[in-house]
Every structure is written in structure tokens, then in C-alpha cells.
Amino acid sequence: MLLRDHRCMAGEPDVWTASAWLENDSDGVLRALTDPAAIAGWAPVNFEVDGLAGGRLAAGRRERVSGSIAGIGATFDVEVMRADTKGLELVADGPISLDVNYSFAEHDDGVSVHARVGIRRRRGLTAQLLQAAVAALLNAGALARALRKLEDSLGAPAPGGVFASQPEFVAA
């Protein structure tokens, strides 16, 4: 007998969020989120971008990234849906599918950044192992830590810093 979670069948993602107030502008935050050299400084996992000709992630582009999570090698096709001064939105499709969204709201003294990562469930052993590993990282606060590192890479921390980090839904 095989037991399946109803969310797996519906395709509903497990979602984690974190927010930060950064002393910078939207352009500076966008550059830090789309430049692979800058991403290496704040991303919670190491990865390599294969053949990024333009140097930065840009809307409408597809890139291939590879890396290792919990000792499991994985390759993802990344489609950048949006990359502008309002935010960055992308889908990383591989053994698991990650919906990633950073939205910005610029103010006179900085920019608020709201990060959202959703994991869409897939079938297969590798998918289940990677999903569990990524969920464990996110449950342990990897998204909030990534925003703190992003803040550090941009310069002086803002008075509010990272002000929220929570899973909206945590898989059992």
C-alpha cells in the first residue's frame, strides 16, 4: 500500500518567507541578487552557473546551475521571470522545483526586501531526499541568514535588519 500526501498530488508548494530592511536602493539589491559572484557570498548553498554569457541573471533568460545539497549533486534549469527594481522572480527546475521571489519596496532611507521560497514536490527518491534537505535548511533559518549575508555584502546594516523569518508551511 502506498500512502500519498494530498499536497503532492495538487502541486501545492511548501513555502518559507523572510524579510529584511536594507540600507541600499533597489538597483543595488538587484545587482547583488543577480550577479553570480555576489550570490556566492550570501547564498546558503554553493553552486556554479554554466555558461552565463551576460554576467548577470536577467528577465527572460534561462540558465543552468549545478551544485550539491546534502552531498547530492543536482542540476537545475533556472528561468528568470522578472529581474527589475521591483524584484526578482525565478523558477529553478530540476529534481525538485523551487519558486523563488524577492520583492522590493523602496523608501527614502532604504529598501524592504521580502523573500519567498516554495518547494514543489516531485516524485522519485532523489527528489524526496533533496526536498527534505532543502526543507531542513529553510526550517533552520537559511533564508533569514541569506538575507543577513546579503545585507552584510551591501554595506552597513539598517536599523531594522532582518525582521521576520518563518515557514508559511512546513512539511511533516
N, CA, C and O of each residue as an XYZ file, in Angstrom:
688
protein
N       0.840     -1.173      0.000
C       0.000      0.000      0.000
C       0.886      1.237      0.000
O       1.855      1.301      0.756
N       0.574      2.205     -0.824
C       1.346      3.430     -0.952
C       0.508      4.588     -0.430
O      -0.612      4.812     -0.889
N       1.058      5.318      0.531
C       0.362      6.477      1.072
C       0.915      7.719      0.416
O       2.132      7.882      0.327
N       0.058      8.585     -0.040
C       0.493      9.819     -0.678
C      -0.109     11.010      0.055
O      -1.244     10.968      0.530
N       0.665     12.048      0.130
C       0.212     13.299      0.713
C      -0.653     14.006     -0.324
O      -0.262     14.078     -1.490
N      -1.806     14.525      0.058
C      -2.699     15.180     -0.898
C      -2.059     16.403     -1.548
O      -2.405     16.738     -2.681
N      -1.133     17.083     -0.859
C      -0.480     18.249     -1.454
C       0.394     17.836     -2.622
O       0.521     18.578     -3.596
N       0.993     16.665     -2.538
C       1.858     16.181     -3.608
C       1.069     16.086     -4.908
O       1.571     16.438     -5.975
N      -0.157     15.615     -4.813
C      -0.970     15.452     -5.993
C      -1.459     16.810     -6.517
O      -1.599     16.999     -7.725
N      -1.715     17.746     -5.603
C      -2.249     19.049     -6.012
C      -1.159     19.978     -6.535
O      -1.473     20.980     -7.177
N       0.099     19.677     -6.280
C       1.185     20.527     -6.742
C       1.379     21.766     -5.893
O       2.079     22.691     -6.304
N       0.773     21.802     -4.719
C       0.895     22.961     -3.833
C       2.287     22.985     -3.198
O       2.710     21.991     -2.608
N       3.004     24.109     -3.312
C       4.364     24.147     -2.765
C       4.385     24.369     -1.260
O       3.459     24.944     -0.688
N       5.452     23.907     -0.635
C       5.759     24.258      0.746
C       6.506     25.587      0.642
O       7.399     25.722     -0.195
N       6.159     26.569      1.476
C       6.670     27.921      1.314
C       7.310     28.437      2.592
O       6.799     28.226      3.691
N       8.450     29.126      2.426
C       9.143     29.800      3.522
C       9.331     31.257      3.140
O       9.503     31.580      1.965
N       9.297     32.147      4.142
C       9.482     33.567      3.872
C      10.446     34.185      4.878
O      10.642     33.664      5.976
N      11.033     35.283      4.486
C      11.847     36.110      5.378
C      11.838     37.518      4.796
O      11.690     37.698      3.587
N      11.995     38.507      5.657
C      12.002     39.895      5.212
C      13.149     40.635      5.865
O      13.610     40.273      6.948
N      13.603     41.679      5.189
C      14.699     42.484      5.723
C      14.532     43.926      5.272
O      13.917     44.209      4.244
N      15.091     44.827      6.062
C      15.173     46.242      5.704
C      16.639     46.506      5.423
O      17.482     46.294      6.295
N      16.963     46.969      4.209
C      18.347     47.159      3.817
C      18.617     48.623      3.499
O      17.815     49.281      2.838
N      19.751     49.126      3.975
C      20.185     50.487      3.646
C      20.861     50.455      2.292
O      22.087     50.399      2.193
N      20.059     50.489      1.266
C      20.542     50.473     -0.101
C      19.378     50.883     -0.972
O      18.320     51.255     -0.463
N      19.558     50.818     -2.276
C      18.441     51.071     -3.168
C      18.123     49.781     -3.921
O      18.874     48.808     -3.855
N      17.016     49.790     -4.627
C      16.569     48.592     -5.353
C      17.591     48.115     -6.368
O      17.775     46.911     -6.544
N      18.263     49.052     -7.041
C      19.280     48.669     -8.026
C      20.422     47.890     -7.382
O      20.867     46.876     -7.920
N      20.897     48.365     -6.226
C      21.987     47.683     -5.528
C      21.581     46.296     -5.071
O      22.360     45.349     -5.181
N      20.357     46.170     -4.554
C      19.863     44.860     -4.112
C      19.722     43.936     -5.312
O      20.110     42.770     -5.244
N      19.172     44.444     -6.412
C      19.015     43.622     -7.614
C      20.363     43.145     -8.130
O      20.500     41.982     -8.511
N      21.362     44.025     -8.147
C      22.710     43.607     -8.596
C      23.239     42.476     -7.719
O      23.800     41.507     -8.229
N      23.065     42.594     -6.411
C      23.560     41.553     -5.502
C      22.815     40.229     -5.677
O      23.381     39.163     -5.437
N      21.552     40.294     -6.093
C      20.757     39.086     -6.285
C      20.955     38.437     -7.648
O      20.592     37.275     -7.831
N      21.523     39.161     -8.609
C      21.627     38.629     -9.970
C      23.052     38.411    -10.465
O      23.241     37.840    -11.539
N      24.042     38.842     -9.726
C      25.444     38.656    -10.099
C      25.964     37.378     -9.442
O      26.055     37.320     -8.215
N      26.308     36.348    -10.230
C      26.751     35.080     -9.643
C      27.909     35.227     -8.651
O      27.966     34.486     -7.670
N      28.828     36.162     -8.883
C      29.936     36.361     -7.935
C      29.403     36.887     -6.609
O      29.871     36.472     -5.548
N      28.437     37.791     -6.654
C      27.844     38.325     -5.423
C      26.981     37.272     -4.736
O      26.982     37.170     -3.510
N      26.248     36.492     -5.521
C      25.378     35.456     -4.958
C      26.197     34.459     -4.149
O      25.750     33.990     -3.102
N      27.389     34.136     -4.628
C      28.249     33.178     -3.912
C      28.544     33.637     -2.490
O      28.792     32.808     -1.615
N      28.520     34.944     -2.245
C      28.797     35.465     -0.915
C      27.651     35.344      0.065
O      27.880     35.365      1.274
N      26.419     35.217     -0.417
C      25.301     35.173      0.518
C      24.410     33.943      0.378
O      23.620     33.667      1.281
N      24.505     33.204     -0.704
C      23.627     32.041     -0.907
C      23.914     30.948      0.119
O      25.068     30.737      0.494
N      22.877     30.256      0.571
C      23.075     29.199      1.574
C      23.734     27.928      1.039
O      24.192     27.102      1.829
N      23.792     27.751     -0.284
C      24.453     26.582     -0.875
C      25.379     27.037     -1.991
O      25.126     28.045     -2.652
N      26.448     26.287     -2.195
C      27.386     26.578     -3.286
C      26.837     26.026     -4.596
O      26.224     24.958     -4.622
N      27.059     26.754     -5.672
C      26.598     26.310     -6.975
C      27.459     26.959     -8.044
O      28.205     27.902     -7.781
N      27.340     26.439     -9.246
C      28.023     27.013    -10.396
C      26.998     27.282    -11.480
O      26.108     26.469    -11.731
N      27.136     28.431    -12.116
C      26.281     28.770    -13.254
C      27.041     28.357    -14.500
O      28.186     28.761    -14.702
N      26.403     27.553    -15.329
C      27.037     27.068    -16.555
C      26.791     28.042    -17.699
O      25.658     28.200    -18.152
N      27.846     28.690    -18.164
C      27.776     29.487    -19.385
C      26.973     30.762    -19.320
O      26.303     31.099    -20.297
N      27.005     31.484    -18.229
C      26.273     32.742    -18.127
C      26.996     33.803    -18.948
O      27.954     34.421    -18.484
N      26.530     34.001    -20.154
C      27.218     34.888    -21.098
C      27.137     36.354    -20.695
O      28.119     37.081    -20.838
N      26.001     36.800    -20.200
C      25.815     38.209    -19.878
C      26.357     38.617    -18.530
O      26.342     39.802    -18.197
N      26.828     37.681    -17.754
C      27.391     38.009    -16.458
C      26.385     38.077    -15.338
O      26.750     37.826    -14.190
N      25.120     38.408    -15.612
C      24.091     38.509    -14.579
C      22.827     37.804    -15.032
O      22.575     37.645    -16.227
N      22.038     37.386    -14.054
C      20.726     36.849    -14.365
C      19.854     37.993    -14.865
O      19.922     39.102    -14.335
N      19.043     37.736    -15.873
C      18.177     38.772    -16.431
C      16.831     38.166    -16.804
O      16.737     36.979    -17.113
N      15.806     38.982    -16.771
C      14.460     38.538    -17.117
C      14.437     37.934    -18.510
O      15.065     38.445    -19.438
N      13.701     36.836    -18.640
C      13.570     36.176    -19.934
C      14.675     35.195    -20.249
O      14.618     34.513    -21.272
N      15.675     35.108    -19.400
C      16.804     34.201    -19.670
C      16.615     32.881    -18.957
O      15.928     32.785    -17.940
N      17.238     31.879    -19.514
C      17.296     30.546    -18.890
C      18.761     30.221    -18.689
O      19.574     30.361    -19.603
N      19.082     29.796    -17.512
C      20.457     29.429    -17.173
C      20.443     28.048    -16.538
O      19.415     27.587    -16.041
N      21.574     27.411    -16.561
C      21.715     26.105    -15.913
C      22.679     26.267    -14.756
O      23.775     26.803    -14.920
N      22.264     25.796    -13.570
C      23.128     25.834    -12.401
C      23.269     24.421    -11.853
O      22.357     23.601    -11.964
N      24.418     24.153    -11.267
C      24.638     22.846    -10.661
C      25.357     23.034     -9.346
O      26.111     23.988     -9.155
N      25.110     22.114     -8.456
C      25.731     22.167     -7.144
C      25.406     20.908     -6.374
O      24.978     19.901     -6.938
N      25.616     20.989     -5.084
C      25.397     19.851     -4.222
C      24.665     20.300     -2.959
O      25.028     21.295     -2.332
N      23.643     19.554     -2.608
C      22.889     19.797     -1.385
C      22.882     18.493     -0.608
O      22.422     17.464     -1.101
N      23.397     18.549      0.613
C      23.478     17.363      1.477
C      24.205     16.216      0.776
O      23.847     15.049      0.940
N      25.221     16.559     -0.002
C      26.017     15.543     -0.672
C      25.387     14.979     -1.932
O      25.942     14.069     -2.547
N      24.247     15.502     -2.319
C      23.560     15.019     -3.519
C      23.744     16.059     -4.614
O      23.302     17.199     -4.476
N      24.392     15.666     -5.695
C      24.587     16.572     -6.821
C      23.272     16.802     -7.552
O      22.477     15.879     -7.730
N      23.054     18.035     -7.970
C      21.817     18.357     -8.676
C      22.077     19.459     -9.691
O      22.901     20.346     -9.469
N      21.365     19.390    -10.799
C      21.415     20.420    -11.830
C      20.012     20.976    -11.999
O      19.034     20.230    -12.030
N      19.926     22.308    -12.108
C      18.650     22.987    -12.253
C      18.672     23.898    -13.469
O      19.673     24.561    -13.740
N      17.572     23.928    -14.196
C      17.363     24.922    -15.239
C      16.621     26.068    -14.570
O      15.530     25.890    -14.029
N      17.229     27.246    -14.615
C      16.666     28.413    -13.957
C      16.074     29.335    -15.001
O      16.767     29.782    -15.915
N      14.795     29.616    -14.863
C      14.132     30.573    -15.740
C      13.843     31.835    -14.933
O      13.134     31.799    -13.927
N      14.400     32.938    -15.390
C      14.212     34.214    -14.703
C      12.963     34.870    -15.284
O      12.934     35.267    -16.449
N      11.950     34.974    -14.461
C      10.679     35.541    -14.895
C      10.697     37.066    -14.806
O      10.110     37.762    -15.634
N      11.389     37.565    -13.777
C      11.418     39.011    -13.537
C      12.730     39.365    -12.866
O      13.193     38.647    -11.980
N      13.326     40.462    -13.281
C      14.533     40.996    -12.645
C      14.539     42.497    -12.897
O      15.070     42.970    -13.902
N      13.944     43.234    -11.976
C      13.868     44.686    -12.117
C      13.868     45.327    -10.728
O      14.068     44.641     -9.725
N      13.649     46.621    -10.672
C      13.739     47.330     -9.387
C      12.561     47.041     -8.462
O      12.518     47.561     -7.347
N      11.619     46.236     -8.895
C      10.518     45.794     -8.035
C      10.782     44.417     -7.454
O      10.148     44.022     -6.475
N      11.735     43.666     -8.065
C      12.041     42.364     -7.519
C      12.667     41.395     -8.502
O      12.920     41.716     -9.663
N      12.905     40.211     -7.999
C      13.475     39.112     -8.771
C      12.575     37.910     -8.569
O      12.239     37.549     -7.442
N      12.190     37.293     -9.679
C      11.359     36.103     -9.613
C      11.944     35.075    -10.561
O      12.219     35.371    -11.724
N      12.132     33.856    -10.052
C      12.666     32.795    -10.896
C      12.128     31.447    -10.466
O      11.635     31.269     -9.352
N      12.240     30.503    -11.389
C      11.887     29.117    -11.124
C      13.116     28.283    -11.432
O      13.674     28.370    -12.526
N      13.541     27.473    -10.465
C      14.659     26.551    -10.652
C      14.065     25.149    -10.743
O      13.518     24.628     -9.771
N      14.183     24.548    -11.924
C      13.547     23.273    -12.190
C      14.600     22.193    -12.358
O      15.445     22.274    -13.249
N      14.548     21.186    -11.504
C      15.480     20.062    -11.537
C      14.824     18.883    -10.846
O      13.635     18.635    -11.045
N      15.576     18.152    -10.037
C      14.974     17.040     -9.303
C      13.817     17.507     -8.416
O      12.865     16.764     -8.176
N      13.913     18.750     -7.932
C      12.807     19.424     -7.265
C      12.621     20.751     -7.991
O      13.492     21.175     -8.751
N      11.509     21.392     -7.762
C      11.263     22.681     -8.391
C      11.162     23.735     -7.298
O      10.404     23.578     -6.340
N      11.936     24.817     -7.448
C      11.946     25.900     -6.476
C      11.366     27.155     -7.113
O      11.826     27.593     -8.167
N      10.365     27.724     -6.476
C       9.810     29.013     -6.884
C      10.426     30.047     -5.951
O      10.219     29.990     -4.739
N      11.175     30.985     -6.501
C      11.904     31.964     -5.697
C      11.435     33.368     -6.071
O      11.359     33.715     -7.250
N      11.123     34.166     -5.058
C      10.657     35.524     -5.304
C      11.244     36.453     -4.253
O      11.090     36.225     -3.053
N      11.916     37.497     -4.710
C      12.377     38.586     -3.854
C      11.633     39.827     -4.323
O      11.817     40.255     -5.463
N      10.801     40.412     -3.474
C      10.118     41.640     -3.864
C      10.687     42.795     -3.050
O      11.016     42.648     -1.873
N      10.796     43.964     -3.715
C      11.405     45.140     -3.095
C      10.364     46.247     -2.974
O       9.481     46.392     -3.819
N      10.492     47.016     -1.912
C       9.720     48.247     -1.756
C      10.711     49.313     -1.311
O      11.203     49.297     -0.183
N      10.992     50.240     -2.222
C      11.994     51.262     -1.932
C      11.364     52.405     -1.141
O      10.237     52.824     -1.404
N      12.135     52.898     -0.156
C      11.725     54.018      0.689
C      12.864     55.039      0.684
O      13.931     54.771      0.133
N      12.644     56.199      1.291
C      13.672     57.245      1.309
C      14.973     56.781      1.956
O      16.052     57.190      1.526
N      14.888     55.938      2.977
C      16.076     55.551      3.732
C      16.490     54.099      3.541
O      17.267     53.572      4.338
N      15.990     53.449      2.509
C      16.385     52.070      2.265
C      15.336     51.325      1.465
O      14.444     51.921      0.862
N      15.462     50.027      1.476
C      14.536     49.179      0.726
C      14.150     47.987      1.596
O      15.001     47.377      2.243
N      12.872     47.667      1.604
C      12.439     46.448      2.289
C      12.438     45.326      1.253
O      12.006     45.502      0.113
N      12.930     44.182      1.683
C      13.023     43.013      0.810
C      12.234     41.888      1.451
O      12.450     41.547      2.614
N      11.335     41.325      0.698
C      10.561     40.175      1.166
C      10.955     38.988      0.288
O      10.767     39.015     -0.928
N      11.501     37.952      0.914
C      11.935     36.759      0.185
C      10.934     35.628      0.416
O      10.424     35.440      1.521
N      10.671     34.885     -0.652
C       9.738     33.757     -0.574
C      10.320     32.614     -1.393
O      10.670     32.797     -2.559
N      10.424     31.439     -0.789
C      10.900     30.252     -1.493
C       9.859     29.157     -1.331
O       9.458     28.825     -0.215
N       9.431     28.607     -2.442
C       8.489     27.494     -2.428
C       9.129     26.274     -3.054
O       9.818     26.371     -4.069
N       8.897     25.128     -2.444
C       9.392     23.855     -2.984
C       8.191     23.082     -3.499
O       7.270     22.764     -2.747
N       8.214     22.789     -4.778
C       7.154     21.955     -5.350
C       7.602     20.505     -5.288
O       8.724     20.157     -5.656
N       6.721     19.702     -4.829
C       7.026     18.275     -4.647
C       7.110     17.550     -5.988
O       6.360     17.821     -6.925
N       8.048     16.626     -6.032
C       8.227     15.763     -7.200
C       8.316     14.325     -6.711
O       8.554     14.061     -5.533
N       8.124     13.431     -7.618
C       8.233     12.011     -7.285
C       9.663     11.545     -7.509
O      10.410     12.143     -8.284
N      10.027     10.493     -6.837
C      11.338      9.895     -7.004
C      12.189     10.056     -5.762
O      12.012     10.996     -4.988
N      13.112      9.131     -5.580
C      13.953      9.119     -4.394
C      14.845     10.346     -4.297
O      14.923     10.964     -3.234
N      15.521     10.714     -5.381
C      16.391     11.891     -5.355
C      15.585     13.137     -5.018
O      16.027     13.973     -4.230
N      14.412     13.262     -5.610
C      13.555     14.412     -5.332
C      13.171     14.461     -3.861
O      13.195     15.528     -3.249
N      12.820     13.332     -3.298
C      12.421     13.304     -1.889
C      13.589     13.644     -0.971
O      13.414     14.356      0.018
N      14.778     13.141     -1.293
C      15.958     13.446     -0.481
C      16.317     14.923     -0.564
O      16.601     15.556      0.454
N      16.305     15.476     -1.783
C      16.626     16.898     -1.951
C      15.572     17.783     -1.301
O      15.903     18.792     -0.678
N      14.319     17.412     -1.443
C      13.258     18.193     -0.822
C      13.440     18.224      0.691
O      13.309     19.278      1.313
N      13.736     17.094      1.269
C      13.942     17.034      2.719
C      15.150     17.867      3.141
O      15.107     18.559      4.158
N      16.225     17.802      2.360
C      17.434     18.564      2.700
C      17.192     20.067      2.583
O      17.602     20.827      3.460
N      16.532     20.501      1.514
C      16.261     21.928      1.328
C      15.278     22.409      2.392
O      15.450     23.496      2.944
N      14.265     21.624      2.681
C      13.306     21.992      3.728
C      14.001     22.107      5.084
O      13.694     23.010      5.862
N      14.925     21.209      5.368
C      15.664     21.277      6.635
C      16.489     22.556      6.711
O      16.522     23.212      7.752
N      17.157     22.917      5.610
C      17.916     24.175      5.574
C      16.998     25.374      5.812
O      17.322     26.265      6.597
N      15.868     25.391      5.140
C      14.942     26.510      5.287
C      14.316     26.539      6.683
O      14.142     27.614      7.257
N      13.980     25.380      7.227
C      13.447     25.322      8.591
C      14.465     25.812      9.611
O      14.095     26.349     10.655
N      15.736     25.628      9.312
C      16.806     26.052     10.223
C      17.155     27.530     10.053
O      18.084     28.017     10.697
N      16.429     28.248      9.200
C      16.626     29.686      9.062
C      17.557     30.110      7.945
O      18.082     31.223      7.976
N      17.777     29.247      6.949
C      18.708     29.580      5.870
C      18.283     30.819      5.088
O      19.140     31.573      4.628
N      16.993     31.043      4.930
C      16.546     32.201      4.156
C      16.844     33.504      4.914
O      17.308     34.475      4.316
N      16.583     33.525      6.204
C      16.901     34.719      7.011
C      18.409     34.955      7.058
O      18.856     36.100      6.980
N      19.198     33.884      7.186
C      20.656     34.030      7.182
C      21.148     34.563      5.838
O      22.064     35.383      5.789
N      20.542     34.097      4.755
C      20.924     34.589      3.433
C      20.644     36.087      3.325
O      21.448     36.823      2.753
N      19.522     36.543      3.863
C      19.232     37.978      3.835
C      20.204     38.766      4.703
O      20.573     39.887      4.353
N      20.625     38.193      5.834
C      21.624     38.869      6.671
C      22.958     38.975      5.935
O      23.617     40.014      5.985
N      23.352     37.905      5.253
C      24.596     37.937      4.469
C      24.476     38.916      3.304
O      25.431     39.624      2.983
N      23.306     38.958      2.675
C      23.068     39.923      1.613
C      23.216     41.334      2.169
O      23.858     42.184      1.553
N      22.633     41.577      3.313
C      22.746     42.876      3.983
C      24.214     43.225      4.243
O      24.644     44.348      3.979
N      24.974     42.268      4.756
C      26.399     42.492      5.022
C      27.165     42.800      3.736
O      28.054     43.652      3.728
N      26.822     42.110      2.656
C      27.537     42.322      1.402
C      27.239     43.686      0.790
O      28.019     44.188     -0.019
N      26.118     44.286      1.171
C      25.740     45.592      0.635
C      26.286     46.749      1.449
O      26.200     47.898      1.015
N      26.840     46.476      2.608
C      27.380     47.556      3.437
C      26.765     47.568      4.816
O      26.428     46.520      5.368
N      26.620     48.755      5.369
C      26.153     48.923      6.745
C      24.743     48.390      6.918
O      23.881     48.628      6.072
N      24.498     47.669      8.011
C      23.151     47.153      8.263
C      22.187     48.279      8.618
O      22.564     49.263      9.254
N      20.961     48.120      8.202
C      19.913     49.083      8.525
C      19.433     48.843      9.946
O      19.623     47.751     10.483
N      18.808     49.855     10.574
C      18.354     49.713     11.946
C      17.433     48.516     12.168
O      17.508     47.875     13.217
N      16.569     48.202     11.205
C      15.631     47.097     11.391
C      16.220     45.745     11.103
O      15.774     44.750     11.673
N      17.206     45.674     10.239
C      17.825     44.401      9.871
C      16.806     43.407      9.355
O      15.786     43.788      8.781
N      17.088     42.124      9.564
C      16.163     41.073      9.165
C      15.081     41.019     10.224
O      15.374     40.762     11.391
N      13.819     41.258      9.835
C      12.796     41.377     10.844
C      11.783     40.262     10.879
O      10.908     40.272     11.744
N      11.860     39.306      9.985
C      10.930     38.187     10.062
C      11.484     37.021      9.280
O      12.080     37.184      8.215
N      11.279     35.864      9.820
C      11.631     34.653      9.101
C      10.739     33.555      9.614
O      10.733     33.250     10.807
N       9.983     32.960      8.711
C       9.084     31.921      9.161
C       8.676     31.033      8.003
O       8.576     31.487      6.863
N       8.442     29.764      8.301
C       7.842     28.941      7.267
C       6.349     29.229      7.259
O       5.720     29.298      8.315
N       5.780     29.396      6.068
C       4.330     29.510      5.981
C       3.715     28.130      6.107
O       2.605     27.974      6.617
N       4.446     27.135      5.639
C       4.009     25.751      5.769
C       5.263     24.902      5.884
O       6.217     25.104      5.132
N       5.275     23.978      6.790
C       6.408     23.090      6.951
C       5.939     21.664      6.729
O       4.994     21.210      7.374
N       6.593     20.958      5.822
C       6.219     19.580      5.529
C       6.486     18.694      6.722
O       7.454     18.894      7.455
N       5.640     17.734      6.907
C       5.794     16.797      8.030
C       6.828     15.749      7.728
O       7.087     14.880      8.560
